[in-house]
């Protein structure tokens, strides 16, 4: 064995130790993937046995061990290939498997080096944009209010009730109606809450009239909003689908008129006590973000002080 062959052996052994040492040094580095050195013979023409060299250093991208964390922006790629796509402020793109992120003062999700995590934004309708990934920025402004447009309520009206003997209807006189319940609050265009209540007056064996008030004031000038009819099994037959359109509600606070469609489908007339079994409405006041989280599919959801949640974007690999 010539001197050069021995030197080549020492060289590849030293390179292998470098790779092993790097693996050991990074054993606690989040997202690190270990590597292994590969070797090859050195050939010169027809002569064999000039020694060895390093043919390459190959990383092992098999799934590593995930750990739990109390930090909301610590994420991990649980299975499969892929990297987090990062960009610098100047637009340079880099990649990492390290999922330790924080939020900077401008709302961008960044790593320890200040690189910004990229993904998809949200369009005007609240869905994911798609297209070319861009830096994800968590909004800092408050969620705008949403005026109520629909109220979904379900009642049972007691079939044993008799029609009131006192008329006309007055929300201030319980002798003029059989049952009332609040279906509010509902919200105007400025996010102000208002009390909405409905009143039921039995008019026949299977017939009821519906009245309403908003902030204590009679809706529709005190006239009935609709009439309900039931079949002999207590199921609602009219109006079709239980739909009632309220007259536009106006309030003395500078907000736009509120137009509400009320859905009473599923309301029944059984021989049990008057009760409300279901209530929901689609309006809300303004709110500030109180927390956000990254979901298993990469979508980012924000939670707001008005008890609403909103899609903020999606991390893509």
MIPASE-591169 format. One record per residue (C-alpha): residue in three letters; x, y, z. Coordinates in steps of 0.25 Angstrom, whole numbers, plus 5000, padded with zeros to 4 digits. Example, Ala and Ser with C-alpha at 12.3 -4.5 7.8 and 13.67 -1.06 7.14 Angstrom:
// MIPASE-591169
Ala504949825031Ser505549965029
END
This chain:
// MIPASE-591169
Unk500050005000Unk500650134996Unk500650265004Unk499550334996Unk498650214999Unk498850225014Unk498650375014Unk497350365006Unk496850265016Unk497150365028Unk496450475020Unk495150395018Unk495250355033Unk495350495037Unk494250545028Unk493350435034Unk493750475048Unk493350615044Unk491950575040Unk491750485053Unk492250605061Unk491250695054Unk490150605057Unk490450595071Unk490650745073Unk489250765067Unk488550655074Unk487750765082Unk487450855070Unk486050865066Unk485750815052Unk487150765050Unk487350645040Unk488450555043Unk489450515031Unk490350405027Unk491650405019Unk491750315007Unk493050275001Unk493650224987Unk494850164981Unk495850244974Unk496150194960Unk497250244950Unk497150184936Unk497250034937Unk497950034951Unk497149994963Unk497350034977Unk497850184978Unk497050194991Unk495750254995Unk494950384995Unk493650445000Unk492550424990Unk491550514997Unk490850545010Unk489450495010Unk488350545020Unk487350455026Unk485950515024Unk485150405031Unk484150455041Unk484750505055Unk484150505069Unk483150615071Unk483050685085Unk481950765092Unk482150905095Unk481351015102Unk481651125091Unk480551145081Unk481451165069Unk482251045071Unk481850945060Unk482350825054Unk482250745041Unk481650615046Unk481850535034Unk482350535019Unk483350625012Unk483350775012Unk483950895017Unk483451025023Unk483651135012Unk484251255018Unk484551395012Unk485451515016Unk484951655016Unk485651665002Unk484851544997Unk485951444997Unk485351304999Unk485951195008Unk485451065014Unk485551005028Unk484950885036Unk485050965049Unk483651005053Unk483951095065Unk483251225061Unk482851355068Unk482051485064Unk482851615061Unk482351755064Unk481751765050Unk480951635052Unk481851545043Unk482151405047Unk483651395048Unk484751305052Unk485951335061Unk486651395049Unk485551485046Unk485151415033Unk483651415030Unk482751295029Unk482051285016Unk480651235012Unk479351275006Unk478551395010Unk477051415011Unk476151475001Unk475051575003Unk473951465005Unk474851395016Unk475351275008Unk476851235005Unk477451314993Unk478351214988Unk479351254977Unk480851284980Unk481151274995Unk481451415002Unk481851455016Unk480751425026Unk480351545034Unk479351535046Unk478451655045Unk478451755057Unk477251835054Unk475951805061Unk474851715054Unk473751805048Unk472351785053Unk471351705046Unk469851745046Unk468851635048Unk468151585036Unk467551455041Unk466951395054Unk466751245055Unk465751215066Unk464951095070Unk463751095080Unk462751005085Unk461351075087Unk460451005097Unk459250945090Unk458450955103Unk458551105102Unk457251185100Unk457151315092Unk457251435101Unk455951505104Unk456651645105Unk456951715092Unk457651785085Unk459051735087Unk460051815096Unk461451765099Unk461251845113Unk459951755116Unk460151605118Unk458651585118Unk458751615102Unk459651505099Unk459951355102Unk461451345102Unk462651435099Unk464151415099Unk465451495095Unk466151455082Unk467251565084Unk468151625085Unk468251665070Unk469251755065Unk469251885056Unk470251925046Unk471051995057Unk471151865065Unk470151925076Unk469251815082Unk467751825083Unk466751745090Unk465751675080Unk464551605086Unk463451525080Unk461951505085Unk460951395082Unk459451415082Unk458551295080Unk457451325071Unk456851185068Unk457051035070Unk458251025062Unk458551175059Unk459451285065Unk459851425062Unk461251475064Unk461651615069Unk462951675072Unk463751785079Unk465151845078Unk465751915090Unk464351915096Unk463651985084Unk462651915076Unk463051865062Unk462151895050Unk461351995058Unk460851895067Unk460151815056Unk460451665055Unk461651615048Unk461151485043Unk460151375046Unk460451225049Unk459651105046Unk459850965050Unk459250835046Unk458550735055Unk459950675059Unk460450805064Unk461450825052Unk461550965046Unk460950975032Unk460951125030Unk461651215027Unk462351125017Unk463751085023Unk463451175036Unk463951295029Unk463651435034Unk464251565029Unk464251675039Unk464051815035Unk465351895034Unk465751935048Unk466352075051Unk467052125063Unk467352265067Unk468852245068Unk469352265053Unk469352125049Unk468752075036Unk467352005036Unk467451865040Unk466651765032Unk466451625038Unk465851495033Unk465351415044Unk465251265043Unk464251185051Unk464351055044Unk464250935054Unk463251015063Unk462250925068Unk460850925075Unk460850815085Unk460150795098Unk461350835107Unk461750965113Unk462251085104Unk463751075102Unk464851125093Unk465751005089Unk466651075079Unk467251215076Unk468351265068Unk468651395060Unk469751435051Unk470151575056Unk471251625065Unk471951745070Unk473351785067Unk474451705075Unk475951705076Unk476751575074Unk477051505087Unk477751385082Unk478151305069Unk478551165066Unk479151085055Unk478250965052Unk478650825047Unk478350865032Unk479250985033Unk478051085034Unk478251195044Unk476951235052Unk476851355061Unk475951365073Unk475351505076Unk474751575088Unk473351565082Unk473351415082Unk473551405067Unk474651335060Unk475251365047Unk476151295037Unk477451375036Unk478251295025Unk478951165023Unk480351115025Unk480751035012Unk481950945011
END
